[in-house]
Amino acid sequence: MTTFTPPAVERQDALHRLGTAIPEGLSIPEALEFAHMASWDVRTEALTAVITDEDGTPRQVTVDDKKAVLRNSPFTGKPEVLGIVGNRWTPFQNEDCAGLLADIEDMSGARLTTVGVMDGGRKTFLSMKMPEGMVFRSPRTGQADITDLYLTVFNAHNGGGSLSAVITPVRPMCANQQRMSERSARSRFLLRHTGDAGLRMAQLREVLGDSLAYRHTFADQCNEMIGREMDEELARIQLEALFHATDPDLTERQRELRQQTVSSVMDLYLGSATVEPFRGTAYGVYNAVTEYTDHYSRVIVPEGKSENEVRALRTLSDPMDDLKSRAFDLLVPTN
């Protein structure tokens, strides 16, 4: 099989930019050690506050309905505060997440590729490459184009989110993360913290079953986009609809900015080497959208952050997923 050769630009998808790549051959517990994610001992402790009495005397009191979340720093061993949570919140250790992935590895043959720590340890992720991806055929060259499938477990140690798993297609040629509408196939799962082995296995079987369904549906709809011819005029019309660039209620400045975005995506559609195999198709337009959102759209970089980190975090955000899903729905042919 001939595979399209990527351009000589070194790119990484968002998860690989944020995380630590795991060398092949490491077990999942060894991977946690390698990425400084082992033995955090995330726990809750009583939350206290210092108040001042009427006579000016400071006094320490316990906050009854809140607790502090702490971990042991993997670098100093000293306690660090991660957040404040309610009394009912219970931690889910990095080792517990690793146990879930070890079960998935045993059940499916997936391999842990990346683990990541975000926001000073408040959020973490572990990402596995599934054993079967997807191969699409370029109608221009006849060459094969690969899309890999990843399963990522996200955890929040500050009460700011639920334990969840997300299925994500990644096209390695351009390092774009792709997304289709949840109504086409389910890609997000909330996982319950449970010590019940039977329930845990049932959850994992559901995730793996849905990942297989997602792969089939995603591949079918991508092939439909590949079969949908799209010239420059129609491509621009579709992008104007996606970015609402011709809405009558826009101000002159809003219309100008949205048309600039449309033009930027069109430039990628017409000129990007990673889009070239599918230029002239709806799938080419879709990949121009994902390339723009993941690698070229403007980001505001706060002091102390890098553009690489900010762009990667935004790629993982709900608004970017929503934009990609809307583009997918717009470009898949309707029967």
C-alpha positions as CSV (number, residue, x, y, z in Angstrom):
1,M,0.0,0.0,0.0
2,T,1.3,3.5,-0.9
3,T,0.8,6.1,1.8
4,F,0.9,9.8,1.1
5,T,4.2,11.3,2.4
6,P,3.7,14.2,4.9
7,P,5.3,17.5,4.2
8,A,8.6,18.2,6.0
9,V,7.0,20.2,8.8
10,E,7.2,18.7,12.3
11,R,3.8,18.9,13.8
12,Q,2.1,17.4,16.8
13,D,-1.6,17.0,17.7
14,A,-2.8,18.8,20.9
15,L,-2.5,15.8,23.3
16,H,1.1,15.2,22.2
17,R,2.0,18.9,22.6
18,L,0.6,19.0,26.1
19,G,1.8,15.6,27.3
20,T,4.8,13.3,27.7
21,A,5.3,10.7,24.9
22,I,5.7,7.2,26.4
23,P,8.5,5.1,25.0
24,E,7.4,1.7,23.6
25,G,8.0,-1.2,26.0
26,L,7.1,0.6,29.2
27,S,4.3,-0.9,31.3
28,I,1.5,1.5,32.3
29,P,2.8,1.8,35.9
30,E,6.2,2.5,34.5
31,A,4.7,5.1,32.3
32,L,3.3,7.0,35.3
33,E,6.7,7.0,36.9
34,F,8.3,8.2,33.7
35,A,5.9,11.1,33.4
36,H,6.1,12.1,37.2
37,M,2.5,11.0,37.7
38,A,3.0,8.3,40.3
39,S,2.4,8.4,44.1
40,W,0.7,11.8,44.2
41,D,-1.6,10.5,47.0
42,V,-4.4,13.0,46.1
43,R,-6.5,13.5,49.2
44,T,-8.8,15.9,51.0
45,E,-8.2,17.6,54.3
46,A,-10.1,19.9,56.5
47,L,-10.3,23.5,55.1
48,T,-9.6,26.2,57.6
49,A,-9.8,30.0,57.5
50,V,-8.4,32.7,59.7
51,I,-11.0,35.3,60.9
52,T,-10.5,38.3,63.1
53,D,-12.5,38.7,66.2
54,E,-14.0,42.1,67.3
55,D,-11.0,42.7,69.5
56,G,-8.6,42.2,66.6
57,T,-7.5,38.7,67.7
58,P,-7.0,36.3,64.7
59,R,-8.8,32.9,65.1
60,Q,-8.7,29.8,63.0
61,V,-12.0,28.2,62.1
62,T,-13.0,25.1,60.1
63,V,-15.1,25.5,56.9
64,D,-17.8,22.9,57.5
65,D,-19.0,22.2,54.0
66,K,-15.7,22.4,52.1
67,K,-12.4,20.6,52.0
68,A,-9.0,21.2,50.5
69,V,-7.5,18.9,47.9
70,L,-3.8,18.1,48.2
71,R,-1.2,16.0,46.5
72,N,2.4,15.2,47.2
73,S,4.6,17.0,44.7
74,P,6.4,14.5,42.4
75,F,9.5,16.7,42.5
76,T,9.8,17.8,46.1
77,G,7.5,15.3,47.9
78,K,5.9,18.2,49.8
79,P,2.1,18.8,49.9
80,E,0.6,21.1,47.3
81,V,-3.0,22.4,47.3
82,L,-4.9,21.6,44.1
83,G,-8.3,23.1,44.9
84,I,-11.3,23.3,47.1
85,V,-14.2,20.8,46.9
86,G,-17.4,19.8,48.7
87,N,-17.5,17.2,51.4
88,R,-18.9,14.5,49.2
89,W,-16.1,14.7,46.6
90,T,-13.6,11.7,46.5
91,P,-10.3,11.6,44.6
92,F,-9.6,9.2,41.8
93,Q,-5.8,8.5,41.8
94,N,-3.6,8.5,38.7
95,E,-3.0,4.9,39.4
96,D,-6.7,4.2,39.3
97,C,-6.9,5.8,35.8
98,A,-3.9,3.7,34.8
99,G,-5.7,0.6,36.0
100,L,-8.6,1.4,33.7
101,L,-6.3,1.8,30.8
102,A,-4.5,-1.4,31.7
103,D,-7.8,-3.2,31.4
104,I,-8.5,-1.5,28.1
105,E,-5.0,-2.6,26.9
106,D,-5.8,-6.2,27.8
107,M,-9.2,-6.2,26.2
108,S,-8.4,-4.4,23.0
109,G,-4.6,-4.3,22.3
110,A,-4.5,-0.5,22.5
111,R,-1.2,1.1,23.6
112,L,-0.6,4.0,25.9
113,T,1.2,6.7,23.9
114,T,0.9,9.9,25.9
115,V,0.2,11.1,29.5
116,G,-0.2,14.7,30.5
117,V,-0.4,17.0,33.5
118,M,-2.2,20.3,33.1
119,D,-2.8,23.3,35.3
120,G,-0.2,22.3,37.9
121,G,-1.6,18.8,38.5
122,R,-5.2,19.9,38.7
123,K,-6.1,18.0,35.5
124,T,-4.5,15.0,33.9
125,F,-5.0,12.7,30.9
126,L,-3.8,9.4,29.7
127,S,-4.1,8.7,25.9
128,M,-4.1,5.3,24.1
129,K,-3.8,4.6,20.4
130,M,-6.4,2.1,19.4
131,P,-5.1,-0.9,17.4
132,E,-7.2,-0.2,14.3
133,G,-7.4,3.2,12.6
134,M,-8.9,4.1,9.2
135,V,-7.4,4.4,5.7
136,F,-8.9,6.7,3.1
137,R,-8.1,6.8,-0.6
138,S,-7.1,10.0,-2.3
139,P,-9.3,10.5,-5.5
140,R,-6.5,12.6,-7.0
141,T,-3.5,10.3,-6.5
142,G,-5.0,6.9,-5.5
143,Q,-2.7,6.9,-2.5
144,A,-3.7,5.9,1.0
145,D,-4.2,8.4,3.8
146,I,-4.2,7.2,7.4
147,T,-6.3,8.4,10.3
148,D,-5.5,7.0,13.8
149,L,-8.0,6.6,16.6
150,Y,-7.2,7.5,20.2
151,L,-9.0,6.9,23.5
152,T,-8.2,9.4,26.2
153,V,-9.2,9.4,29.8
154,F,-9.4,12.8,31.5
155,N,-9.3,13.3,35.3
156,A,-9.7,16.4,37.4
157,H,-8.1,16.6,40.9
158,N,-9.7,19.9,41.8
159,G,-13.4,19.0,41.5
160,G,-13.5,20.9,38.2
161,G,-14.7,18.0,36.0
162,S,-15.8,14.4,35.9
163,L,-13.7,11.3,35.1
164,S,-14.3,10.9,31.4
165,A,-13.2,9.1,28.3
166,V,-13.1,10.7,24.8
167,I,-12.6,9.0,21.4
168,T,-10.6,11.2,19.0
169,P,-9.6,10.6,15.3
170,V,-6.2,12.2,14.5
171,R,-4.9,12.5,11.0
172,P,-1.1,12.1,11.5
173,M,-0.2,13.7,8.2
174,C,-1.3,17.1,9.5
175,A,-1.7,16.4,13.2
176,N,-5.3,17.6,13.1
177,Q,-7.8,16.3,15.6
178,Q,-11.1,15.6,14.0
179,R,-14.6,15.5,15.3
180,M,-18.1,14.6,14.1
181,S,-21.4,15.2,15.6
182,E,-22.4,13.2,18.7
183,R,-25.7,12.4,17.1
184,S,-23.9,10.4,14.5
185,A,-22.0,8.3,17.0
186,R,-21.1,8.7,20.6
187,S,-17.5,9.7,21.5
188,R,-17.7,11.0,25.1
189,F,-18.3,8.9,28.2
190,L,-18.6,9.7,31.9
191,L,-16.9,7.0,34.0
192,R,-18.0,6.2,37.5
193,H,-15.5,5.9,40.3
194,T,-16.1,2.3,41.4
195,G,-14.3,-0.5,43.1
196,D,-16.8,-3.0,41.7
197,A,-14.8,-5.1,39.2
198,G,-17.9,-6.2,37.3
199,L,-19.3,-2.7,36.9
200,R,-15.9,-1.5,35.9
201,M,-15.6,-4.1,33.2
202,A,-19.1,-3.3,32.0
203,Q,-18.2,0.4,31.6
204,L,-15.0,-0.5,29.7
205,R,-16.9,-2.9,27.4
206,E,-19.4,-0.1,26.6
207,V,-16.6,2.3,25.8
208,L,-14.8,-0.2,23.6
209,G,-18.0,-1.2,21.8
210,D,-18.9,2.4,21.1
211,S,-15.3,3.2,19.9
212,L,-15.8,0.4,17.3
213,A,-19.1,1.9,16.3
214,Y,-17.6,5.4,16.2
215,R,-14.8,4.2,13.9
216,H,-17.2,2.6,11.4
217,T,-19.6,5.6,11.3
218,F,-16.7,8.1,11.1
219,A,-15.1,6.2,8.2
220,D,-18.3,5.8,6.3
221,Q,-19.1,9.5,6.5
222,C,-15.6,10.6,5.6
223,N,-15.8,8.4,2.5
224,E,-19.1,10.1,1.7
225,M,-17.3,13.5,1.9
226,I,-14.5,12.1,-0.3
227,G,-17.1,11.2,-2.9
228,R,-18.7,14.7,-2.8
229,E,-17.0,16.9,-5.4
230,M,-16.6,20.5,-4.4
231,D,-15.2,23.3,-6.5
232,E,-13.8,26.6,-5.2
233,E,-17.1,28.5,-5.4
234,L,-19.0,25.9,-3.5
235,A,-16.3,25.5,-1.0
236,R,-16.4,29.2,-0.2
237,I,-20.2,29.1,0.1
238,Q,-20.0,26.2,2.6
239,L,-17.3,28.0,4.7
240,E,-19.3,31.3,4.7
241,A,-22.2,29.2,6.1
242,L,-20.0,27.6,8.7
243,F,-18.6,30.8,10.0
244,H,-21.9,32.8,9.5
245,A,-20.0,35.2,7.4
246,T,-23.0,36.5,5.5
247,D,-25.5,36.9,8.3
248,P,-27.6,40.0,7.8
249,D,-27.3,41.1,11.4
250,L,-23.5,41.4,11.4
251,T,-21.8,44.7,11.7
252,E,-19.5,45.8,9.0
253,R,-16.5,44.9,11.2
254,Q,-17.9,41.5,12.1
255,R,-18.5,40.7,8.5
256,E,-15.0,41.7,7.6
257,L,-13.4,39.6,10.3
258,R,-15.5,36.5,9.4
259,Q,-14.7,36.9,5.7
260,Q,-11.0,37.0,6.7
261,T,-11.4,33.7,8.5
262,V,-13.2,32.2,5.4
263,S,-10.3,33.4,3.2
264,S,-7.7,31.9,5.6
265,V,-9.4,28.5,5.4
266,M,-9.7,28.8,1.7
267,D,-6.0,29.5,1.4
268,L,-5.3,26.2,3.3
269,Y,-7.8,24.4,1.1
270,L,-6.1,25.6,-2.1
271,G,-2.5,25.6,-0.9
272,S,-1.8,23.2,2.0
273,A,0.2,20.2,1.1
274,T,-1.7,18.2,3.7
275,V,-5.1,19.0,2.1
276,E,-3.8,18.5,-1.5
277,P,-4.7,14.7,-1.7
278,F,-8.4,15.6,-1.2
279,R,-8.6,19.0,-2.8
280,G,-11.8,19.2,-4.9
281,T,-13.8,17.2,-2.3
282,A,-15.8,18.1,0.8
283,Y,-13.3,16.1,2.8
284,G,-10.6,18.4,1.6
285,V,-12.6,21.4,2.9
286,Y,-13.2,19.7,6.2
287,N,-9.5,19.1,6.7
288,A,-8.8,22.7,5.8
289,V,-11.1,23.7,8.7
290,T,-9.4,21.3,11.2
291,E,-6.0,22.5,10.1
292,Y,-7.0,26.1,10.5
293,T,-8.5,25.6,14.0
294,D,-5.6,23.4,15.3
295,H,-2.6,25.2,13.8
296,Y,-3.4,28.6,12.4
297,S,-6.2,30.4,14.0
298,R,-5.3,33.4,16.2
299,V,-4.7,32.8,19.9
300,I,-4.1,35.2,22.7
301,V,-1.1,34.1,24.8
302,P,-1.1,35.2,28.5
303,E,2.1,36.0,30.2
304,G,3.9,32.9,31.4
305,K,2.3,30.7,28.8
306,S,3.5,29.5,25.4
307,E,1.6,29.8,22.1
308,N,2.0,26.0,21.7
309,E,0.4,25.3,25.1
310,V,-2.5,27.8,24.6
311,R,-3.2,26.5,21.1
312,A,-3.2,22.9,22.3
313,L,-5.6,23.7,25.2
314,R,-7.9,25.5,22.9
315,T,-7.9,22.6,20.5
316,L,-9.3,20.4,23.3
317,S,-12.0,22.9,24.2
318,D,-15.7,22.5,23.6
319,P,-16.0,25.5,21.2
320,M,-13.4,23.9,18.9
321,D,-15.1,20.5,19.0
322,D,-18.4,22.2,18.3
323,L,-17.0,24.1,15.2
324,K,-15.5,20.8,13.8
325,S,-18.7,18.9,14.4
326,R,-20.7,21.6,12.6
327,A,-18.3,21.5,9.7
328,F,-18.6,17.7,9.6
329,D,-22.4,17.9,9.5
330,L,-22.3,20.7,6.9
331,L,-20.0,18.8,4.5
332,V,-21.3,15.2,4.7
333,P,-23.7,14.7,1.8
334,T,-27.4,14.6,2.7
335,N,-29.4,11.8,1.2
